[in-house]
Amino acid sequence: MSPTPWRTALITGASSGIGAALARELAGRGVEVVLAARREPSLAQLVDELREAGGAARALPLDVARADETVARIRAVDDELGGLDLVVANAGIGWPQPASQLTWEASRELFATNFTGAVATLTAVLPRMVERARGHLVGVSSVAVYSPTPQGSAYRGSKAGLTAFLENLRAELGASGVRVTAVHPGFVRTPMAEAFAIQPPFVLEADDAARRVVRRLARAPARIDFPWPVVFMMKLLGALPAALRDPMIRRVELGASGGRR
Ligand SMILES: NC(=O)c1ccc[n+]([C@@H]2O[C@H](COP(=O)([O-])OP(=O)(O)OC[C@H]3O[C@@H](n4cnc5c(N)ncnc54)[C@H](OP(=O)(O)O)[C@@H]3O)[C@@H](O)[C@H]2O)c1
């Protein structure tokens, strides 16, 4: 594996799915990884696995929906490691939520995790990175930002907010030495994806998705979108007149196979 520009990285949502795969990919390339999520046993198991494979890893149990605590804990780990080079706000939740049954309670949790939690993660050491003139901030958003999606108002809203936040950071931080990237994956086989009853097209395995991200991340592009057929489909759908698109969105029944996650 090729060397990376990062010595240390913090990844939220590292206890499963894309976050765990990103941690494996980065640790395999010699990056010291901090694994953050709520489920401590899963984090501990992954830390053991990465260490046994010769990597450097530590667990940081946290709930990103507790934003103030998240900021404090990330700052503390930044102190301990002598500076985080890469911060990946990946923690997220999502499940089919028909608009007709959308509640404030469910929306609040989703935004607190996917948007506020991500902003807390990304800003925790942002001024320190600017001071060091070094660092890379990454948010795992979704291709859902490119078009309305079935039963996805709150999820898409949370991810569109995250993408806009990252884009603005990048525009403003241009010359600071701090890089910013928004990641927009299509469908990836993970525990979250199991909440959806449909078989979507072009599904990737989490390790494949992580490889694609890490390979491109080193060049610090504004966006990492994949796989291209899904990106193309979503952009096309998003560009259609609402009168054509919206009836299609209403026809798709995602159903909740495993309920919410
Ligand atoms: N799978 C897809 O098709 C797909 C497509 C586009 C984008 N994404 C995005 O990719 C990211 C990772 O999702 P995934 O598919 O890998 O799902 P996943 O396997 O369910 O992983 C979600 C991760 O987020 C963590 N998490 C959830 N709530 C948290 C909280 N309050 N505090 C801290 N950690 C929390 C979970 O850990 P704990 O439960 O241990 O806290 C878990 O590690 C999400 O942001 C998702 O929106 C996924």
The ligand as an ORCA input file, in Angstrom:
! r2SCAN-3c Opt
* xyz 0 1
  N     -24.405      2.325      3.586
  C     -24.730      3.163      2.620
  O     -25.316      2.751      1.582
  C     -24.381      4.615      2.729
  C     -24.514      5.414      1.586
  C     -24.195      6.769      1.665
  C     -23.728      7.303      2.848
  N     -23.616      6.522      3.950
  C     -23.123      7.147      5.176
  O     -21.988      6.452      5.619
  C     -21.823      6.639      7.028
  C     -21.544      5.289      7.679
  O     -22.713      4.491      7.567
  P     -22.683      2.907      7.337
  O     -23.455      2.635      6.119
  O     -21.293      2.405      7.482
  O     -23.624      2.434      8.542
  P     -23.344      1.617      9.881
  O     -22.594      0.369      9.607
  O     -24.662      1.537     10.568
  O     -22.357      2.586     10.674
  C     -22.787      3.745     11.293
  C     -21.729      4.101     12.314
  O     -22.110      5.334     12.930
  C     -22.003      5.169     14.335
  N     -22.943      6.038     15.017
  C     -24.280      6.146     14.838
  N     -24.782      7.035     15.692
  C     -23.733      7.513     16.428
  C     -23.618      8.442     17.475
  N     -24.678      9.102     17.965
  N     -22.384      8.687     17.989
  C     -21.309      8.039     17.518
  N     -21.345      7.140     16.526
  C     -22.557      6.879     15.995
  C     -22.311      3.686     14.579
  O     -21.682      3.243     15.763
  P     -22.388      3.049     17.192
  O     -23.755      2.478     16.956
  O     -21.437      2.113     17.884
  O     -22.391      4.392     17.820
  C     -21.598      3.052     13.396
  O     -20.243      2.854     13.681
  C     -23.125      7.291      7.510
  O     -22.920      8.662      7.727
  C     -24.079      7.073      6.354
  O     -25.084      8.062      6.297
  C     -23.928      5.176      3.916
*
